[in-house]
Amino acid sequence: MSSLLAARRALGLWGGRLLAPITATVSSWRRARMFHPEGVVYRAQVTAVAEGELKELGESLSGQALLRFSSAWWRGKDWPDVLGAALRFRNGPIADALVQPGDQDLLLATIRFPWTTPFAPLTTRFGSFLWNHYHAVSPFQVPGVGLAKLRLRAPRIANHSGTKRAAHLESCVASGQALFVLELRRLATQWSRRRWEPVALVRVEAAVDIDQEALRFSPFHSGRELKPSGFVHHLRVAAYEASQQARPARAS
């Protein structure tokens, strides 16, 4: 690990410990996650589309997945906000809320870089889960690639229906339009030559009835060997643990 990555990891762990009392207090008060308290969960089918050296990575992620769409702060309101997409590549039964050996989680949001977080509600088209691209914000160590950023590229479908974004998503899933592409951007490449490369197609297929309080995502669920790196990922360690311990074990 380079000295810069080690420093970011240490800062993230330290910052997470400072945030932990806040996340615990808010989660206890809300009886839900501090961020992304309310969401909808779908089953998705993941199909490798990568060629060359990324082909093995795409194939390792292929199969069924859970995909939870949510807003970062508001409950029951389609107000300006950051949107999130939590993706779990499944190794066990699709509707089991508990993480299984081999499961891989990716936590993504409509935030491209950590420093853009305060502005993200202004740049997110919050009326549609299908318009915005979802970024992992911090990088991953990817087998055969090295350090890389990941994102879920949306099909860019705006919501002109006048309905809530959850209903709009349901309609687009039913019509077969809810197609995302998981993409990778290599950080070892010279900045001017970096580009997003397709890894896998993520087809959203059907809603899943699941206990969302028992469904607890973490980038450190890395059963497919995508290892979280960077400040934001390590910030989550203590903060997420505090939030999970403070809120109900199951939905009330």
N, C-alpha and C positions, 0 to 999 in steps of 0.2 A: 504494500500500500504506500503510495506516495505521501510525502509530508503534508501536501495540500489537502489530499483526501482525508488523511488522518485528522487534520485540524478541523475540517468540516464535520467529520463524524463526532469529534469531541465536543464541538460547539453545539451540535444538534442534541446530543445526549444531555448536556448541561442545560440547554434551553428547555428541553422537555421536562426535566425535573422541576424547573421554575414554573412551568405551565401546569403541571399536574394538579396542584390544589385548585386552580381555576377550573380546569376541565371536570374535576370531580364534583365541585360545587354546582356548576351549571348543569351537569348531567343528572345529578341527584334532584335538582329543582325541576328540570324538564321531564324527568323519568324517561330519558331517551339520550341519544348521542348529543354532545354539545354542538357538533357540526353534522350536517346531513342527517337530521333526526327523522325525516319522513321520506320514504321512497317507494318505488315500485320495482318488483323483481321479476325477471324474465329468464326463461331458458333460451340458450343460444347454441347454435351449431358452428364450430370453428373448423375451417378448412384451409390447409396450407396453400399459399399461392406463390411463395418465394421460390426463386431460382438460385443456382450456384451455391455459395457457402451458407446462405441463409435458409436453404431448403430444409436442412436437418432441424433448425430451430422451429420453423413453421410446422413441421411434422410432429415435433415434440409437444406442441400446443394444440394439436388437432383433437377433435372430439367434442364432448358437451361442455358447456360452461354456464355459470350463473352470471347475470348482469343486472346490477341494481342501479337505477337512475334516481337521482335525488337533487334537492336544492340544499344549499349549504346552511341556510339559517332559518328561513320562514317555514312554518307549518300550516298547511291548508291554504296558502296564499301564493298566487303566481305573481309575485312582486320581483323587482330587480334583484338579482342574486347571482352567485356563482352556482353552476350546475356540476354535479358529479356523476361519474360512472365507475362503479366498483366491479371489477371483473374477476371471477374465480374460475380457472380452468380446473374442471372436476375430475377426480379419480374415483369417486364413489357415487352413491345414488344422488340424482340431481336435486331432489327436494330435501336432502338432509342438511340442516343448518350448520352442523358442526364440521369443522375442517378435518379432512382426511389426509393420511400420508399420500404424498404425490400431488396434492392440490397446490396451485400457484395463484396468488392474488396480485392484481394490479389495481392501484388506487389512482384514478385519473380525475381531472377537473378542468374546467374552462379557464385555466390559469397557465400561461405558457412558461413564465419564469417566476421564481419566488418574489422578485422585486415588483412584479406587475400585480400582485395579489390585491392591493387596495383599489386598483382600477378595474379589476376583472368584472365586478357587477355592472359596470358601465359599458364594457365591450362584449358582454354575453347577451345573445338574443335569447332572453329567458323564457319566451313563450313556447319554445320547442326544444325537446330533447334531441331532435334529429338535425339541428342546424349547426351546432357548435362542435368543433374538434375538442377532444379531451386529452390533456397532457398529463404525464406522470410527474412533471415538475422537476424532480430530482432523477438522476440517472440510475441505471442498473449495470452490473457486470454481467455480460451476456456470453455464454459459452461460444468459443470460436470467433468472437467479435471483439470483446473487450468492453470498455465503458461506452454506453449508448443511452440515448434518450428514446422513450417510447411514447406513442400517441395512438388514439383511436380516431381515425378520420371519419367524420360524419358524412351522410349522403346529401347534406345541405338542403333539407326539406323544411321550409318555413311553415308556420302554423297560421293559416289565414281562415281557419274554420270558425273562430270565435269561441271554441271550446277550451277547456283547461289543457295544459300540456300533457297530462297523463292520459286523457281521452284521445288527444291527437296521436300520441305514441301508440295507443291500443289500435286505433284505426289504421295506422301505417304498418303495424305488425300484421294485421289481418290481411292487408292488401299486398304483403310481400315486399314492401319498400324499405323496411328497417334493416339496411345492410351497412355495416361498418367495416373498415379495413384497419387492422393493427399494423402500424408502421414503425420502423426503426431508423434512427439517425446516429451514425457513428461519430463519436467525439474525438477519436484518435486521428480522424481525417482533418486536413487543413480546413479552416473555417469556411473559406470561399468555395470549397468543393463539397461541403456537406449537403446531403439531400435525404429526403424521406424515402425509404425503400419499403415496399409492401412485404409483409410477412405472412399474414393470414386474413381470410375473410371471416367476419363475425356476423352471422345471420340470426337476427332476433326472431324467435319462433312462437313462443307462447308464454303467457303469464304463469308464474309459479306461486302456489299457496305455501308460504313458508313463514316461520316465526322470525321476524326481522331482528328482534332483540337478541336471539340466540345466534344470528348470523353476524359474525364479527370478523371483519376483514383486517388484514395486516400485510404490508409488503414483505414482511419477514416470513410469511407462509410461502416458501420458495421451493416447492417440490419439483419444479421443472428447471431448477438451477439458475433462475434469474435472480441475482443477488442485489438487494437494494444498496445504494451508495449515496453519499451526499448528506447535506445538512437537513433537508426537510424530512427525509425518511427517518433519520435517527431522532429528530425532534418528536416523532410520533411514539417512540418506544414507551417512555414514562407517561406521556400525556394520554395515550390511548389506554394504557393499563389502568390508570386512575379513573378514566371515564367508564370503562367497562365494569370496574369494581363498584362504582357508585350507582349505576343504573340497574333496573330490574334484570334478573337473569332471563326472564321470558316476558313476552308482551302481556300487558294487563288488559 
